[in-house]
């Protein structure tokens, strides 16, 4: 368990931060940028969870709770460069759980005939925002992976996460019944 006695350390005042292994890097380096985006996705999921407090959304809240914990694991994974030493890493068990939940939720949804506009219910709107932040985190992670070693399973996890959030948003939009559909060219005067 992590113990934080002091919240401010003054060690970041010079624009650098410490990775888990003690290495100092610029706060705008690729690695902190990647785990910062993961942290942002986690925060948006926290906002979505505020709309999952009803009895009918307990399962969604439980999934999102597990995901939030996984995202701290992912942040720790990204904050620990691969040196061959033991470290907390995202595992295939976490990816498999996301895939199983996606398959379970998707079984109740009608096939898509159009792209979905973010929205519908409050919780779904927040989940769509979380999905887009997860995609941004994925872009940051792939950029990092072009220069440094990144856990391949972590890459799989972030990719599945955006899919999971999309399917969960549809599921919480009354199994897609209240999804807001894109109508190509509707406002363009080309119809």
Secondary structure as GFF3:
##gff-version 3
##sequence-region A 1 191
A	DSSP	beta_strand	16	18	.	.	.	ID=ss1
A	DSSP	beta_strand	24	26	.	.	.	ID=ss2
A	DSSP	alpha_helix	30	49	.	.	.	ID=ss3
A	DSSP	three_ten_helix	55	57	.	.	.	ID=ss4
A	DSSP	alpha_helix	58	78	.	.	.	ID=ss5
A	DSSP	alpha_helix	92	106	.	.	.	ID=ss6
A	DSSP	beta_strand	116	117	.	.	.	ID=ss7
A	DSSP	alpha_helix	122	145	.	.	.	ID=ss8
A	DSSP	alpha_helix	152	172	.	.	.	ID=ss9
A	DSSP	beta_strand	180	181	.	.	.	ID=ss10
###
